[in-house]
Amino acid sequence: MRRMGPSAAVPSKQFDDWLQQTLITTDSHQRAQRLIDWQDAPVARVAHPQEDHLLPLMVAVGAAGHDEAVCAYHEEGFFGGVTVSSFRFGQEGVV
């Protein structure tokens, strides 16, 4: 992120809201397209100035295929203002 602390609160929340919607409420085809076009998300380049920040997510989504996403961790106010989330795909405990 280009910002940390209180100045990150609004943009990180906006991007996280988009990410939550993209990963949890869309089908796998819409999810893939939205992630391809991630730079069109609200404040995308403020939250992630470079593409490499999202590569681990892209790899996980690609490996997940059609598996549904679940938000495994969510915190608002991380490092004094940042909203962060972690996601898992598929059924818990299934390998």
Summary of the structure (lengths in Angstrom):
residues: 95
radius of gyration: 13.3
end to end distance: 32.9
largest distance: 40.2
contacts: 246
relative contact order: 0.23
helix: 53%
strand: 19%
